[in-house]
Amino acid sequence: MNSVPEFSSAEGPQTETSGLKIDLELLWSQLKGKIWLPFLVAILCGATTLLLTKYFIKDSWKANTIIIRHQKNMSSQADIPYLYLQIDFNTIMQTILVRDHLLRVIERLELSLTPEDLYNSINISRGNRSDIINIAAVWHQPEMAVKMSDTVSAVFLESYSSVQNSAAQKVNTYFLNELSASRQALIAAQQAESDFRQQHQLLSFDEQMASNYQKIQTLEIKYIESQVATDEKRAKLKATISKLTTIPKEIPLETMVAGTAVSRINGLRENLQLLKLKYTSQNPKVMAMEQKISTLQSNSDNTSVTGQASTKIYGQNPLYLELELEKIHYEFDLYVSDQSLAGYRLGINNTKASLQRLSALRQDHQRHQDQINEYRHLVSTLEGRVTDSKLALESNISDFEIIENALPPKYPERSYRKLIAVAAGIFGFTISALVLIARVIFDPRVKTRDDLDGKRLIGVLPDKDTVEECHYYSAFQGLFSNLEQLRSESGNQSKLITLSSTHQHEGKSTIANALTDIYLRQGKRVLYIESVEEGDNVDEAVLNPFIYGKESQWQPLNIADNIDHAYFVYDQDIYLNYLDKASFDVTIKAISQDYDVVIWELFPAQRHLQLYSVINNSPAAILLIAKSLFTRKDKLNRVSNYLSEKNIKPIGIILTQVPKDIYHA
């Protein structure tokens, strides 16, 4: 199949941005008829903005007051750094329009403004490298502008001293508060020291410590003396114990004849009773008597058993008892001495502990004294600082003065209304031009051959009303040639040619009639099938009953030599009755047998996809009509892709009614 003929002598200049191909000549051909729109928008925006600025932007008047700062030629003192404090000039300028000043100005002038509104109406500036401050007020009345400028200056001068002395005032307040707190702390420290002495009953640390040292000395002497005596007693006890080991504890006291033992025991018991009256049971004499009675009793029992006539009586050795008594005496004395030593040691330890306690208390007391001295020094220092800060407050006077009051201005300030209007016009022109260009560039409608599938495109027809007839018919001859080539290449013996589009009024009837005329001039018999709506009141030459098998014959409408006309009606039956491909092929073959060409102007594909695909399974050529600047690319591609998915071919796309400017672009 031959390619579609070119209709322009040369390609126009093109540019490509982010993958988007833009034909500048084509773009201009679409824009030049609408270029007046951005200019109209610009004029409307400028005029509207000018009117709005005249209404909303009032004439404003500017009045200026001049203030000078005098040099004090006084330097701050090293020990009083806040005295004669020089504030930075820029800092001073920032303090002029503080909120408190603005509120005072509003109150004096009885203005119905907020501090923010007044702030925006005042401009503070500094003279060129000088100690001059310009306070300018801008307002809608010149007299009020003068009052505002002078009042702001006056309020600033009134409050500058407080601003200048704010550091000294804060320092003075700080020192006064610290002085009061330090005095209270001094009183509290003195009271704490007094309570400390009373709690621990402290009169004089030196006397109490000397007394304790003397007591320790006395106790240590007594401890040494007692220790010497204890050592002597311990030596005597050791000697007595040594003697006891060499002396027998019992010796024979007497020999007794049998029979006299009982009377002897009774006599000893009487003596024991007498001893118990004089001594305790722990007395050695009582204990010796009890032992003797026990021995006699034991011997008496043994004698009665053995039958001996006499026996020897043993008892404790008196010398042993005497030494044992001495041992007990020494042990008791040694115990008393040990207790005395422990008492002396305890007294020494207690006295030393008392000294340590006094030493610790002395350190605590010294801390109390140091704290009292520290607070006394702090109170003295703060009293001096309070005096210095008070001197700074009383001596640091304002160094600003008004040298020129504001005068009523002669002319209002520049309002820039015209500049704003011009800017609005430029902005409107730019936005509208960009929107117009964007709409053309991103227009989803088909415009030129570049928007279609080149392999399926068989013809591009210009708008017949805007171009010369020779151009139109030349293009149509190319279209017809490509159509015949498409039919020959399809290999299909079908005589059916279908024409369809995505919407109504896209030029199907015009192309169908033109094709019919060409075939008639070639001497071929043509059947033209037109698809109509149910409400068009078509009663004759209707194909629906014959196609759906309700009737076995059909009768076309003969309108001229070699051409018959028939109708396919869009009615409810086409949705209720199913038409399969085999039945339709038989039917269309029967319809086509008396004709050389059957041209069927179909309904849009989306009206009935199943019926559309069945009809298009049989044609020798399927023509899709796309109207320039009307048919959407996506819808046309959707129909084309649908036919491809159903393996329906051959397909030819025709672009119609291309505007003259686009056609020649």
Secondary structure, DSSP 8 states (H G I E B T S, - for coil): -------SSS---EEEETTEEEEHHHHHHHHTTTTHHHHHHHHHHHHHHHHHHHHHS---EEEEEEEEE--------SS-TTTT----HHHHHHHTT-HHHHHHHHHHHT----HHHHHHHEEEEE-TTSSEEEEEEEESSHHHHHHHHHHHHHHHHHHHHHHHTHHHHHHHHHHHHHHHHHHHHHHHHHHHHHHHHHHTT-S-HHHHHHHHHHHHHHHHHHHHHHHHHHHHHHHHHHHHHHHHHHS-SEEEEEEEETTSHHHHHHHHHHHHHHHHHHS-TTSHHHHHHHHHHHHHHHHHHHHHHH--SEEEEEEE-HHHHHHHHHHHHHHHHHHHHHHHHHHHHHHHHHHHHHHHHHHHHHHHHHHHHHHHHHHHHHHHHHHHHHHHHHHHHHH----EEEEE-----SS-----HHHHHHHHHHHHHHHHHHHHHHHHHT--B--SGGGS-TTTEEEEEE-TTTS-HHHHHHHHHHHHHHHHHHHHHH-----EEEEEESSSSSSHHHHHHHHHHHHHHTT--EEEEEEEEGGG---SSB-HHHHTTS-S----EEEETTEEEEEEEE-THHHHS---HHHHHHHHHHHHTT-SEEEEE---GGG-HHHHHHHTTS-SEEEEEEETTTSBHHHHHHHHHHHHHTT---EEEEEEEE-HHHHT-
